[in-house]
Amino acid sequence: MDVRVRLFGPEARLLGVPEVIVSLGPGSTLSTLRASLAARYDGLHQSLTHARFAVNHEFAPDSHVVRPGDEVALIGLVSGG
Amino acid sequence: MNVAIAMVSGPISPACHATWWPDGSGRCAIAGGALVSFDGVVRPLEGNQAIDALDYEAYEPMASRQLRQLGERVARDYALLALACWHSIGRVGVGQASLRVQLAGAHRAEVIAALGAFIDALKVDVPIWKSPVWAE
């Protein structure tokens, strides 16, 4: 299953792209996705220690099982206000 | 619950006020004893370096949804009568407002405390990012 991960702010600038595609096996969790991103993108290592995931526009825990069609976003440190 | 949230393109206009904010006659359309209006304004320095503006980026519709949920939670926790919030996306120049929060409640203590709680949580849980536009 290919999962599209949207990137914003510092994470998007670090990789120079607004999204990445990661291949995951069936039943994979956001924890698996976090490890896959860390293995594939050195530039995200530090962000991945604190960043949260959102699935379909809601924060989701790392135990969340990713399903086909989910909209996944990596939410690093925000800076609104 | 009287909570209004809006994302605004560019700086927040000085004319932008909650529907219940005192009108030209000075009369407020809400039965509260305390009103607070807060503007967050772009500072001229980022660290020690001069900037011309900040560019704001939001992950929508999550940002608006998070703001609404946060506004409803704070309004409930602090027994507010109303809360309204505007946040900018796009470019906002130095000295211009990128955030406006207006709150109404029965007494000042809970309204002032609610303002702090709302902004503190906004800076943690609302997916909005800013990046500096450095001065030439």
Backbone of each chain as ProteinMPNN parsed JSONL, in Angstrom:
{"seq_chain_A": "MDVRVRLFGPEARLLGVPEVIVSLGPGSTLSTLRASLAARYDGLHQSLTHARFAVNHEFAPDSHVVRPGDEVALIGLVSGG", "coords_chain_A": {"N_chain_A": [[0.855, -1.186, 0.0], [0.643, 2.142, -0.953], [1.345, 5.074, 0.742], [0.515, 8.399, 0.955], [2.199, 11.052, 2.297], [1.7, 14.098, 3.662], [3.536, 17.129, 3.891], [4.598, 19.958, 5.786], [5.613, 23.358, 6.517], [8.666, 23.491, 8.346], [9.426, 20.821, 7.828], [8.655, 20.342, 5.179], [10.295, 22.185, 3.956], [12.79, 21.156, 4.608], [12.942, 18.778, 3.111], [12.289, 19.708, 0.654], [9.983, 19.229, -0.742], [6.359, 18.963, -0.998], [5.14, 16.639, -0.24], [5.547, 13.108, 0.401], [5.793, 9.741, -0.81], [5.222, 6.666, 0.707], [5.799, 3.226, 0.923], [3.928, 0.785, 2.521], [3.279, -2.213, 4.394], [0.269, -4.278, 4.61], [-1.892, -3.509, 7.343], [-0.112, -1.928, 8.666], [1.102, 0.443, 11.088], [1.063, 3.889, 12.256], [3.384, 4.098, 13.65], [5.078, 2.331, 12.321], [5.213, 3.728, 9.947], [6.525, 6.031, 10.823], [9.044, 4.978, 11.438], [9.806, 4.122, 8.9], [9.968, 6.535, 7.513], [12.063, 7.718, 8.922], [14.145, 6.019, 8.279], [14.398, 6.454, 5.608], [14.658, 9.183, 5.094], [17.108, 11.15, 6.006], [17.106, 13.831, 6.704], [14.808, 14.214, 8.173], [15.137, 13.147, 10.65], [15.463, 14.478, 13.206], [13.069, 15.923, 13.442], [11.242, 13.838, 13.499], [11.426, 12.849, 16.033], [9.735, 14.28, 17.613], [7.521, 15.039, 16.138], [4.019, 14.891, 15.271], [1.454, 12.761, 13.882], [-1.233, 13.39, 11.636], [-4.325, 12.017, 10.726], [-6.61, 12.011, 8.231], [-7.216, 14.647, 8.918], [-7.241, 14.76, 11.696], [-5.438, 14.599, 14.762], [-3.551, 11.652, 15.348], [-2.738, 8.674, 17.195], [0.422, 6.835, 17.426], [-0.215, 4.19, 17.318], [-2.232, 3.912, 15.536], [-3.762, 2.249, 12.842], [-2.905, 2.371, 9.508], [-4.92, 2.995, 6.726], [-5.899, 2.189, 3.328], [-6.219, 5.044, 1.306], [-6.322, 6.833, 3.381], [-5.696, 10.179, 4.444], [-2.678, 11.282, 5.274], [-0.706, 13.29, 7.375], [2.325, 14.815, 8.302], [2.948, 16.43, 11.216], [4.936, 18.721, 12.359], [6.672, 20.854, 14.718], [4.508, 23.49, 15.372], [3.762, 26.927, 14.487], [1.944, 29.023, 14.735], [0.019, 32.063, 15.305]], "CA_chain_A": [[0.0, 0.0, 0.0], [1.383, 3.4, -0.994], [0.748, 6.107, 1.598], [0.977, 9.762, 0.662], [2.388, 11.797, 3.559], [1.82, 15.532, 3.392], [4.542, 17.824, 4.699], [4.362, 21.402, 5.902], [6.557, 24.154, 7.297], [10.082, 23.113, 8.332], [9.645, 19.492, 7.242], [8.568, 20.507, 3.723], [11.492, 22.905, 3.501], [13.936, 20.251, 4.747], [12.98, 17.816, 1.999], [12.087, 20.416, -0.61], [8.771, 18.732, -1.421], [5.187, 19.076, -0.119], [4.633, 15.323, 0.167], [6.334, 11.949, -0.009], [5.031, 8.492, -0.887], [5.911, 5.59, 1.42], [5.133, 1.925, 0.771], [3.762, 0.072, 3.788], [2.541, -3.47, 4.307], [-1.088, -4.234, 5.182], [-1.958, -3.495, 8.803], [0.948, -1.094, 9.252], [0.666, 1.551, 11.94], [1.827, 5.129, 12.103], [4.709, 3.83, 14.199], [5.838, 1.769, 11.199], [5.446, 4.834, 9.011], [7.556, 6.905, 11.413], [10.339, 4.297, 11.257], [10.124, 4.13, 7.464], [10.4, 7.895, 7.152], [13.378, 7.949, 9.526], [15.145, 5.232, 7.541], [14.519, 6.919, 4.22], [14.97, 10.619, 4.991], [17.981, 11.61, 7.09], [16.756, 15.192, 7.084], [13.631, 14.251, 9.056], [15.422, 12.439, 11.905], [15.195, 15.266, 14.412], [11.63, 16.22, 13.493], [10.455, 12.641, 13.797], [11.454, 12.542, 17.467], [8.65, 14.987, 18.319], [6.386, 15.345, 15.258], [2.813, 14.062, 15.371], [0.759, 12.502, 12.624], [-2.685, 13.582, 11.537], [-4.964, 11.146, 9.735], [-7.888, 12.596, 7.845], [-7.358, 15.956, 9.562], [-7.284, 14.676, 13.163], [-4.239, 13.973, 15.315], [-3.747, 10.218, 15.568], [-1.611, 8.079, 17.924], [1.274, 5.97, 16.605], [-0.832, 2.855, 17.219], [-3.291, 3.951, 14.512], [-3.505, 1.433, 11.647], [-3.111, 3.16, 8.292], [-5.793, 2.311, 5.762], [-5.814, 2.782, 1.988], [-7.029, 6.256, 1.123], [-6.149, 7.792, 4.486], [-4.836, 11.336, 4.219], [-1.727, 11.342, 6.395], [0.137, 14.491, 7.377], [3.316, 14.904, 9.367], [2.794, 17.751, 11.836], [6.054, 19.055, 13.235], [6.375, 21.983, 15.613], [3.716, 24.515, 14.695], [4.235, 28.267, 14.873], [0.907, 30.014, 14.473], [-0.131, 33.148, 16.271]], "C_chain_A": [[0.894, 1.241, 0.0], [0.63, 4.459, -0.178], [1.366, 7.452, 1.245], [1.036, 10.523, 1.997], [2.6, 13.262, 3.227], [2.777, 16.177, 4.382], [4.258, 19.319, 4.678], [5.554, 22.052, 6.611], [7.989, 23.641, 7.201], [10.332, 21.762, 7.646], [9.585, 19.567, 5.71], [9.812, 21.214, 3.191], [12.734, 22.013, 3.579], [14.056, 19.32, 3.549], [12.777, 18.483, 0.65], [10.893, 19.943, -1.403], [7.58, 18.845, -0.461], [4.611, 17.73, 0.319], [5.624, 14.251, -0.27], [5.403, 10.735, -0.04], [5.855, 7.397, -0.225], [5.112, 4.307, 1.23], [5.111, 1.208, 2.111], [3.016, -1.231, 3.54], [1.157, -3.33, 4.911], [-1.036, -4.264, 6.709], [-0.899, -2.644, 9.463], [0.353, 0.063, 10.058], [1.475, 2.808, 11.617], [3.229, 4.985, 12.686], [5.615, 3.256, 13.117], [6.185, 2.868, 10.206], [6.551, 5.749, 9.527], [8.948, 6.284, 11.19], [10.76, 4.31, 9.79], [10.628, 5.497, 7.021], [11.804, 8.168, 7.691], [14.466, 7.221, 8.737], [15.417, 5.835, 6.165], [14.991, 8.368, 4.116], [15.781, 11.081, 6.198], [17.55, 12.973, 7.622], [15.596, 15.273, 8.067], [13.907, 13.678, 10.44], [15.0, 13.228, 13.133], [13.699, 15.56, 14.543], [10.828, 15.006, 13.944], [10.505, 12.252, 15.268], [10.297, 13.221, 18.206], [7.401, 15.192, 17.45], [5.224, 14.385, 15.51], [2.285, 13.777, 13.971], [-0.696, 12.932, 12.757], [-3.191, 12.629, 10.453], [-6.362, 11.708, 9.484], [-8.235, 13.812, 8.713], [-7.597, 15.896, 11.07], [-5.954, 14.082, 13.628], [-4.539, 12.51, 15.622], [-2.523, 9.655, 16.297], [-0.803, 7.149, 17.019], [0.703, 4.563, 16.46], [-1.906, 2.794, 16.128], [-2.869, 3.118, 13.297], [-3.865, 2.253, 10.406], [-3.917, 2.348, 7.29], [-5.661, 2.968, 4.392], [-6.74, 3.998, 1.886], [-6.94, 7.236, 2.263], [-5.312, 8.978, 4.016], [-3.963, 11.504, 5.451], [-0.882, 12.605, 6.257], [1.099, 14.405, 8.549], [3.271, 16.326, 9.917], [3.952, 17.965, 12.8], [5.671, 20.195, 14.164], [5.638, 23.068, 14.84], [4.141, 25.885, 15.218], [3.212, 29.346, 14.539], [0.887, 31.097, 15.537], [0.574, 34.401, 15.827]], "O_chain_A": [[1.785, 1.377, 0.838], [-0.559, 4.7, -0.388], [2.587, 7.611, 1.239], [0.043, 10.617, 2.719], [3.582, 13.619, 2.576], [2.819, 15.813, 5.557], [3.752, 19.866, 3.698], [6.383, 21.375, 7.218], [8.48, 23.382, 6.103], [11.341, 21.59, 6.961], [10.381, 18.922, 5.027], [10.317, 20.886, 2.118], [13.62, 22.097, 2.729], [15.152, 19.103, 3.033], [13.063, 17.886, -0.388], [10.788, 20.216, -2.599], [7.766, 18.826, 0.756], [3.703, 17.681, 1.15], [6.427, 14.453, -1.181], [4.363, 10.713, 0.619], [7.03, 7.212, -0.542], [3.888, 4.306, 1.361], [6.147, 1.044, 2.756], [2.225, -1.343, 2.604], [0.89, -2.377, 5.642], [-0.216, -4.976, 7.29], [-0.79, -2.631, 10.689], [-0.724, 0.579, 9.759], [2.422, 2.788, 10.831], [4.155, 5.674, 12.261], [6.778, 3.643, 13.003], [7.302, 2.931, 9.69], [7.409, 6.188, 8.762], [9.895, 6.97, 10.806], [11.938, 4.488, 9.479], [11.586, 5.604, 6.256], [12.632, 8.772, 7.009], [15.567, 7.74, 8.552], [16.524, 5.737, 5.634], [15.656, 8.734, 3.147], [15.234, 11.364, 7.264], [17.617, 13.239, 8.822], [15.418, 16.297, 8.727], [13.036, 13.706, 11.31], [14.276, 12.725, 13.991], [13.134, 15.456, 15.632], [9.852, 15.135, 14.683], [9.716, 11.418, 15.712], [9.919, 12.792, 19.296], [6.33, 15.489, 17.98], [5.416, 13.234, 15.904], [2.627, 14.462, 13.007], [-1.301, 12.851, 13.826], [-2.564, 12.463, 9.407], [-7.173, 11.856, 10.399], [-9.366, 13.98, 9.171], [-8.093, 16.855, 11.661], [-5.405, 13.186, 12.988], [-5.624, 12.168, 16.091], [-1.401, 10.098, 16.055], [-1.285, 6.726, 15.969], [1.107, 3.824, 15.562], [-2.428, 1.717, 15.839], [-1.757, 3.265, 12.79], [-4.981, 2.757, 10.278], [-3.635, 1.176, 7.04], [-5.349, 4.155, 4.295], [-7.888, 3.965, 2.327], [-7.425, 8.361, 2.147], [-4.339, 8.808, 3.281], [-4.451, 11.829, 6.534], [-0.409, 12.941, 5.171], [0.734, 13.978, 9.644], [3.518, 17.295, 9.199], [3.946, 17.451, 13.918], [4.488, 20.468, 14.372], [6.09, 23.508, 13.783], [4.794, 25.99, 16.256], [3.569, 30.445, 14.115], [1.625, 31.054, 16.521], [0.543, 35.409, 16.532]]}, "seq_chain_B": "MNVAIAMVSGPISPACHATWWPDGSGRCAIAGGALVSFDGVVRPLEGNQAIDALDYEAYEPMASRQLRQLGERVARDYALLALACWHSIGRVGVGQASLRVQLAGAHRAEVIAALGAFIDALKVDVPIWKSPVWAE", "coords_chain_B": {"N_chain_B": [[-23.165, 27.248, 21.492], [-21.353, 30.249, 21.425], [-19.118, 30.579, 19.307], [-16.832, 31.713, 16.982], [-14.865, 31.269, 14.134], [-12.332, 32.187, 11.854], [-10.333, 31.992, 8.953], [-8.112, 34.183, 7.441], [-7.114, 35.777, 4.472], [-4.034, 37.234, 4.189], [-3.21, 40.262, 6.106], [-5.069, 40.979, 9.147], [-7.888, 42.906, 9.087], [-8.373, 46.146, 10.586], [-11.049, 46.666, 10.872], [-12.281, 44.345, 11.428], [-14.356, 42.652, 13.486], [-16.026, 40.868, 16.141], [-19.459, 39.845, 15.862], [-20.854, 40.621, 18.062], [-19.386, 42.57, 19.216], [-18.912, 45.875, 20.659], [-20.812, 48.348, 18.972], [-21.008, 51.269, 16.814], [-22.366, 52.914, 18.535], [-21.345, 52.239, 20.897], [-22.488, 50.203, 22.279], [-22.726, 46.9, 23.493], [-23.598, 43.775, 22.128], [-24.055, 41.641, 23.853], [-24.564, 39.965, 26.958], [-22.466, 40.491, 28.897], [-19.889, 41.241, 31.372], [-17.303, 41.699, 30.845], [-15.07, 42.319, 28.273], [-12.586, 41.326, 26.021], [-10.116, 42.135, 23.673], [-7.633, 40.948, 21.607], [-4.709, 41.471, 19.716], [-2.345, 39.821, 17.79], [0.713, 40.784, 16.561], [2.958, 41.244, 13.845], [6.326, 41.191, 14.545], [9.287, 43.334, 14.143], [11.715, 42.018, 14.141], [13.242, 38.836, 13.738], [14.538, 36.693, 15.834], [17.619, 38.143, 15.906], [17.517, 39.359, 13.502], [16.432, 41.501, 10.911], [13.136, 41.602, 9.556], [10.756, 41.749, 6.824], [8.233, 40.753, 6.689], [5.941, 38.098, 7.609], [5.288, 34.878, 6.346], [2.438, 32.96, 6.367], [1.341, 29.622, 6.633], [-1.168, 27.208, 6.409], [-2.557, 24.069, 7.334], [-5.262, 23.103, 5.924], [-8.495, 21.444, 5.9], [-7.855, 21.133, 8.565], [-6.662, 23.015, 10.298], [-8.624, 25.03, 10.72], [-10.586, 23.445, 11.88], [-9.323, 22.528, 14.214], [-8.937, 24.968, 15.498], [-11.587, 25.702, 15.974], [-12.482, 23.601, 17.667], [-10.762, 24.029, 19.794], [-11.519, 26.634, 20.556], [-14.141, 26.127, 21.392], [-13.667, 24.421, 23.532], [-12.189, 26.048, 25.312], [-14.022, 28.103, 25.728], [-15.996, 26.708, 27.071], [-14.575, 25.699, 29.326], [-13.887, 28.044, 30.663], [-16.222, 29.276, 31.096], [-17.147, 31.177, 29.207], [-19.01, 33.73, 27.469], [-18.826, 34.224, 24.797], [-16.596, 33.679, 22.026], [-14.342, 34.743, 19.586], [-12.25, 34.279, 16.769], [-9.712, 35.192, 14.508], [-7.364, 34.209, 12.101], [-4.456, 34.767, 10.201], [-3.566, 33.7, 6.868], [-0.995, 33.379, 4.409], [0.833, 36.347, 3.397], [1.918, 38.63, 5.882], [2.68, 41.812, 6.876], [5.288, 43.537, 8.733], [4.212, 44.935, 11.759], [1.586, 44.57, 11.204], [-1.525, 42.861, 11.952], [-1.74, 39.403, 12.625], [-3.221, 37.704, 14.046], [-6.279, 37.753, 15.728], [-8.149, 37.783, 18.661], [-11.201, 37.752, 20.269], [-13.047, 37.97, 23.201], [-15.762, 37.316, 25.419], [-17.168, 37.554, 28.645], [-18.554, 36.975, 31.934], [-17.032, 38.127, 33.966], [-13.815, 39.771, 34.458], [-11.594, 38.174, 35.217], [-11.827, 35.443, 34.396], [-12.029, 35.81, 31.676], [-9.617, 36.997, 30.872], [-7.854, 34.992, 31.658], [-8.746, 32.961, 29.999], [-8.041, 33.909, 27.496], [-5.22, 33.674, 27.537], [-4.983, 30.882, 27.818], [-6.162, 29.987, 25.454], [-4.458, 30.994, 23.428], [-2.014, 29.852, 24.141], [-2.571, 27.116, 23.699], [-3.203, 27.18, 21.001], [-0.7, 27.607, 19.881], [0.407, 25.147, 20.07], [-1.259, 23.113, 19.112], [-2.52, 23.744, 16.688], [-2.337, 23.408, 13.253], [-0.496, 25.479, 11.861], [1.984, 27.364, 10.272], [4.741, 29.622, 10.285], [6.941, 31.56, 8.259], [9.855, 33.547, 7.924], [10.137, 36.585, 6.026], [12.88, 37.898, 4.957], [14.379, 41.082, 5.562], [15.515, 43.309, 3.002]], "CA_chain_B": [[-22.005, 27.984, 21.995], [-21.063, 31.363, 20.528], [-17.713, 30.54, 18.911], [-16.669, 32.008, 15.555], [-13.481, 31.101, 13.703], [-12.156, 32.507, 10.433], [-8.989, 32.155, 8.403], [-8.154, 35.392, 6.62], [-5.975, 35.906, 3.568], [-3.309, 38.477, 4.458], [-3.371, 40.827, 7.457], [-6.434, 41.107, 9.655], [-8.312, 44.302, 8.979], [-8.812, 46.78, 11.84], [-12.513, 46.69, 10.914], [-12.762, 42.978, 11.658], [-14.769, 42.482, 14.881], [-17.113, 39.915, 16.385], [-20.79, 40.434, 15.639], [-21.371, 41.141, 19.327], [-18.474, 43.618, 19.719], [-19.63, 47.156, 20.711], [-20.97, 49.014, 17.679], [-20.693, 52.693, 16.798], [-22.982, 53.579, 19.689], [-20.649, 51.781, 22.101], [-23.294, 49.193, 22.969], [-22.32, 45.529, 23.209], [-24.77, 42.907, 21.933], [-23.934, 40.418, 24.649], [-24.824, 40.351, 28.344], [-21.285, 40.215, 29.693], [-19.299, 42.369, 32.072], [-15.881, 41.823, 30.485], [-14.715, 42.055, 26.882], [-11.155, 41.458, 25.745], [-9.71, 41.967, 22.284], [-6.18, 40.793, 21.526], [-4.096, 41.359, 18.395], [-0.957, 39.393, 17.643], [1.241, 41.642, 15.498], [4.268, 40.804, 13.358], [7.451, 41.984, 15.076], [10.264, 43.673, 13.094], [12.905, 41.171, 14.208], [13.133, 37.391, 13.984], [15.847, 36.596, 16.462], [18.235, 39.475, 15.823], [17.576, 39.733, 12.096], [15.254, 42.275, 10.483], [12.249, 40.989, 8.558], [9.729, 42.606, 6.225], [6.908, 40.138, 6.823], [5.888, 36.655, 7.858], [4.376, 34.111, 5.487], [1.73, 31.941, 7.146], [0.837, 28.471, 5.895], [-2.048, 26.402, 7.263], [-3.054, 22.798, 6.808], [-6.722, 23.168, 5.974], [-9.347, 22.122, 6.881], [-7.537, 20.759, 9.944], [-6.376, 24.186, 11.124], [-9.895, 25.643, 11.133], [-11.278, 22.51, 12.774], [-8.633, 22.558, 15.508], [-9.242, 26.264, 16.132], [-12.966, 25.667, 16.463], [-12.536, 22.705, 18.829], [-10.064, 24.718, 20.88], [-12.375, 27.727, 21.0], [-15.287, 25.574, 22.131], [-13.188, 23.885, 24.809], [-11.833, 27.163, 26.193], [-15.27, 28.792, 26.1], [-16.679, 25.875, 28.085], [-13.761, 25.602, 30.547], [-13.816, 29.332, 31.352], [-17.595, 29.806, 31.161], [-17.261, 32.397, 28.401], [-20.259, 33.951, 26.733], [-18.527, 34.179, 23.365], [-15.182, 33.751, 21.618], [-14.164, 34.844, 18.133], [-10.826, 34.26, 16.423], [-9.279, 35.293, 13.114], [-5.933, 33.947, 11.918], [-4.038, 35.028, 8.825], [-2.715, 32.858, 6.04], [-0.346, 34.237, 3.43], [1.836, 37.306, 3.864], [1.514, 39.684, 6.812], [3.83, 42.693, 7.044], [5.665, 44.007, 10.07], [3.27, 45.897, 12.321], [0.193, 44.19, 10.896], [-2.036, 41.794, 12.811], [-1.929, 38.077, 12.033], [-4.131, 36.969, 14.936], [-7.163, 38.546, 16.593], [-9.044, 36.979, 19.498], [-12.119, 38.574, 21.064], [-13.742, 37.111, 24.161], [-16.716, 37.964, 26.317], [-17.555, 36.744, 29.796], [-19.222, 37.727, 32.994], [-16.051, 38.862, 34.779], [-12.535, 39.89, 33.751], [-10.57, 37.175, 35.555], [-11.904, 34.256, 33.543], [-11.83, 36.194, 30.267], [-8.175, 37.186, 30.668], [-7.232, 33.665, 31.751], [-9.143, 32.197, 28.81], [-7.235, 34.388, 26.362], [-3.909, 33.035, 27.631], [-5.114, 29.437, 27.571], [-6.472, 29.785, 24.036], [-3.275, 31.246, 22.586], [-1.018, 28.818, 24.464], [-2.935, 25.86, 23.028], [-3.101, 27.428, 19.552], [0.702, 27.495, 19.483], [0.827, 23.746, 20.175], [-2.153, 22.137, 18.484], [-3.157, 24.18, 15.438], [-1.304, 23.269, 12.217], [-0.169, 26.714, 11.137], [3.433, 27.621, 10.333], [5.149, 30.901, 9.717], [8.345, 31.646, 7.836], [10.201, 34.964, 7.787], [10.579, 37.218, 4.777], [13.978, 38.719, 5.481], [14.489, 42.443, 5.007], [16.606, 43.446, 1.992]], "C_chain_B": [[-21.592, 29.044, 20.97], [-19.551, 31.424, 20.24], [-17.65, 30.751, 17.41], [-15.187, 31.976, 15.209], [-13.391, 31.486, 12.237], [-10.667, 32.563, 10.102], [-9.075, 33.274, 7.38], [-6.921, 35.423, 5.72], [-5.303, 37.265, 3.78], [-3.591, 39.008, 5.849], [-4.835, 40.965, 7.859], [-6.8, 42.589, 9.705], [-8.695, 44.867, 10.347], [-10.332, 46.769, 11.98], [-13.114, 45.336, 11.277], [-13.086, 42.794, 13.15], [-15.876, 41.451, 14.978], [-18.46, 40.618, 16.219], [-21.329, 41.094, 16.904], [-20.498, 42.265, 19.891], [-19.21, 44.965, 19.726], [-19.644, 47.869, 19.359], [-20.646, 50.506, 17.821], [-21.283, 53.447, 17.972], [-22.304, 53.174, 20.996], [-21.389, 50.692, 22.852], [-22.889, 47.795, 22.522], [-23.547, 44.63, 23.134], [-24.63, 41.589, 22.671], [-23.986, 40.823, 26.122], [-23.653, 40.002, 29.252], [-20.779, 41.457, 30.396], [-17.857, 42.596, 31.691], [-15.685, 41.43, 29.025], [-13.211, 42.243, 26.742], [-10.934, 41.267, 24.255], [-8.195, 41.969, 22.239], [-5.755, 40.728, 20.076], [-2.672, 40.843, 18.539], [-0.401, 40.074, 16.407], [2.646, 41.171, 15.111], [5.352, 41.764, 13.857], [8.486, 42.267, 13.983], [11.501, 42.784, 13.078], [12.51, 39.722, 14.41], [14.493, 36.991, 14.533], [16.441, 37.996, 16.48], [18.213, 40.024, 14.41], [16.278, 40.41, 11.669], [14.445, 41.508, 9.443], [11.309, 42.059, 8.001], [8.328, 42.08, 6.522], [7.071, 38.698, 7.297], [4.917, 36.044, 6.856], [3.76, 32.998, 6.311], [1.16, 30.876, 6.215], [-0.017, 27.643, 6.853], [-2.396, 25.1, 6.559], [-4.569, 22.799, 7.01], [-7.345, 21.889, 5.415], [-8.986, 21.829, 8.334], [-7.325, 21.981, 10.829], [-7.672, 24.831, 11.622], [-10.638, 24.75, 12.12], [-10.645, 22.517, 14.162], [-8.927, 23.863, 16.248], [-10.646, 26.255, 16.726], [-13.076, 24.803, 17.717], [-11.875, 23.363, 20.041], [-10.921, 25.857, 21.439], [-13.552, 27.224, 21.827], [-14.846, 25.053, 23.499], [-12.874, 25.013, 25.794], [-13.094, 27.912, 26.65], [-16.01, 28.021, 27.19], [-15.903, 25.908, 29.401], [-13.781, 26.899, 31.356], [-15.183, 30.028, 31.409], [-17.737, 31.119, 30.403], [-18.658, 32.508, 27.801], [-20.023, 33.875, 25.227], [-17.025, 34.247, 23.148], [-15.152, 33.835, 20.102], [-12.671, 34.934, 17.845], [-10.65, 34.366, 14.921], [-7.792, 34.99, 13.083], [-5.593, 34.137, 10.453], [-3.406, 33.804, 8.185], [-2.162, 33.762, 4.939], [0.546, 35.264, 4.104], [1.238, 38.397, 4.754], [2.757, 40.525, 7.137], [4.087, 43.054, 8.5], [4.667, 45.075, 10.534], [1.815, 45.574, 12.035], [-0.214, 42.988, 11.751], [-2.213, 40.497, 12.024], [-2.894, 37.234, 12.864], [-4.979, 37.975, 15.695], [-8.066, 37.577, 17.348], [-9.9, 37.947, 20.298], [-12.962, 37.644, 21.929], [-14.685, 37.95, 25.011], [-17.081, 37.005, 27.438], [-18.181, 37.621, 30.856], [-18.24, 38.63, 33.735], [-14.674, 38.794, 34.13], [-11.594, 38.725, 34.012], [-10.629, 35.981, 34.605], [-11.666, 34.595, 32.073], [-10.345, 36.353, 29.965], [-7.457, 35.837, 30.725], [-7.54, 32.843, 30.499], [-8.325, 32.617, 27.594], [-5.858, 33.71, 26.379], [-3.972, 31.557, 27.3], [-5.344, 29.161, 26.089], [-5.213, 29.942, 23.188], [-2.181, 30.213, 22.884], [-1.318, 27.53, 23.705], [-2.845, 26.0, 21.506], [-1.671, 27.177, 19.08], [1.236, 26.076, 19.6], [0.03, 22.847, 19.228], [-2.787, 22.559, 17.168], [-2.104, 24.191, 14.329], [-1.186, 24.498, 11.328], [1.323, 26.962, 11.344], [3.716, 28.989, 9.745], [6.609, 30.811, 9.285], [8.658, 33.11, 7.564], [10.512, 35.361, 6.353], [11.626, 38.221, 5.202], [14.01, 40.082, 4.801], [15.668, 42.502, 4.035], [17.824, 44.108, 2.635]], "O_chain_B": [[-21.495, 28.752, 19.778], [-18.817, 32.207, 20.843], [-18.328, 30.06, 16.65], [-14.361, 32.575, 15.898], [-14.279, 31.149, 11.454], [-9.86, 33.103, 10.858], [-9.99, 33.311, 6.556], [-5.814, 35.126, 6.167], [-5.919, 38.312, 3.577], [-4.147, 38.296, 6.686], [-5.721, 41.057, 7.008], [-6.092, 43.403, 10.298], [-9.272, 44.16, 11.173], [-10.848, 46.855, 13.094], [-14.33, 45.21, 11.415], [-12.178, 42.783, 13.982], [-16.582, 41.194, 14.003], [-18.574, 41.828, 16.411], [-22.152, 42.007, 16.837], [-20.828, 42.847, 20.925], [-20.065, 45.182, 18.868], [-18.616, 47.978, 18.691], [-20.082, 50.938, 18.827], [-20.771, 54.495, 18.366], [-22.635, 53.689, 22.064], [-20.974, 50.295, 23.941], [-22.727, 47.533, 21.33], [-24.436, 44.716, 23.981], [-25.039, 40.542, 22.169], [-23.51, 41.896, 26.492], [-23.82, 39.305, 30.253], [-21.176, 42.577, 30.074], [-17.236, 43.559, 32.141], [-16.084, 40.346, 28.601], [-12.636, 43.193, 27.273], [-11.492, 40.355, 23.646], [-7.548, 42.875, 22.764], [-6.366, 40.012, 19.283], [-1.889, 41.376, 19.325], [-0.973, 39.96, 15.323], [3.423, 40.749, 15.969], [5.298, 42.972, 13.624], [8.562, 41.528, 13.001], [12.257, 42.793, 12.106], [11.575, 39.412, 15.148], [15.482, 36.953, 13.8], [15.834, 38.927, 17.009], [18.829, 41.055, 14.142], [15.182, 39.966, 12.009], [15.002, 40.85, 8.564], [11.095, 43.109, 8.605], [7.366, 42.843, 6.598], [8.177, 38.163, 7.373], [3.867, 36.613, 6.558], [4.476, 32.182, 6.892], [0.584, 31.174, 5.169], [0.383, 27.409, 7.993], [-2.512, 25.051, 5.335], [-5.077, 22.537, 8.1], [-6.758, 21.29, 4.514], [-9.716, 22.222, 9.244], [-7.757, 21.993, 11.982], [-7.8, 25.142, 12.807], [-11.243, 25.234, 13.076], [-11.351, 22.514, 15.17], [-9.138, 23.869, 17.461], [-10.867, 26.737, 17.837], [-13.682, 25.21, 18.708], [-12.369, 23.263, 21.165], [-11.03, 26.019, 22.654], [-13.912, 27.824, 22.839], [-15.551, 25.216, 24.495], [-13.245, 24.943, 26.966], [-13.21, 28.3, 27.813], [-16.575, 28.61, 28.111], [-16.486, 26.116, 30.465], [-13.702, 26.869, 32.584], [-15.278, 31.213, 31.729], [-18.365, 32.06, 30.887], [-19.377, 31.52, 27.649], [-20.921, 33.504, 24.472], [-16.282, 34.791, 23.966], [-15.851, 33.09, 19.416], [-11.922, 35.579, 18.579], [-11.354, 33.709, 14.154], [-7.041, 35.458, 13.939], [-6.343, 33.721, 9.57], [-2.793, 32.977, 8.86], [-2.769, 34.771, 4.581], [0.969, 35.076, 5.245], [0.212, 38.997, 4.436], [3.761, 39.998, 7.617], [3.228, 42.897, 9.367], [4.33, 45.994, 9.788], [0.913, 46.226, 12.56], [0.626, 42.212, 12.207], [-2.755, 40.487, 10.919], [-3.331, 36.17, 12.424], [-4.454, 38.943, 16.246], [-8.664, 36.675, 16.763], [-9.377, 38.863, 20.934], [-13.517, 36.658, 21.445], [-14.437, 39.126, 25.28], [-17.278, 35.81, 27.218], [-18.317, 38.835, 30.697], [-18.573, 39.76, 34.091], [-14.39, 37.884, 33.352], [-10.86, 38.321, 33.11], [-9.604, 35.557, 34.071], [-11.163, 33.767, 31.314], [-9.867, 35.897, 28.926], [-6.556, 35.576, 29.928], [-6.68, 32.113, 30.005], [-7.96, 31.785, 26.764], [-5.39, 33.23, 25.347], [-3.115, 31.037, 26.586], [-4.787, 28.213, 25.535], [-4.937, 29.109, 22.325], [-1.498, 29.754, 21.968], [-0.415, 26.922, 23.132], [-2.461, 25.06, 20.81], [-1.454, 26.607, 18.011], [2.394, 25.822, 19.267], [0.583, 21.932, 18.618], [-3.536, 21.777, 16.583], [-1.097, 24.891, 14.436], [-1.702, 24.544, 10.211], [1.851, 26.792, 12.443], [3.029, 29.452, 8.835], [7.402, 30.078, 9.875], [7.818, 33.836, 7.032], [11.07, 34.585, 5.577], [11.3, 39.276, 5.747], [13.706, 40.209, 3.616], [16.681, 41.83, 4.225], [18.839, 44.314, 1.968]]}, "name": "protein", "num_of_chains": 2, "seq": "MDVRVRLFGPEARLLGVPEVIVSLGPGSTLSTLRASLAARYDGLHQSLTHARFAVNHEFAPDSHVVRPGDEVALIGLVSGGMNVAIAMVSGPISPACHATWWPDGSGRCAIAGGALVSFDGVVRPLEGNQAIDALDYEAYEPMASRQLRQLGERVARDYALLALACWHSIGRVGVGQASLRVQLAGAHRAEVIAALGAFIDALKVDVPIWKSPVWAE"}
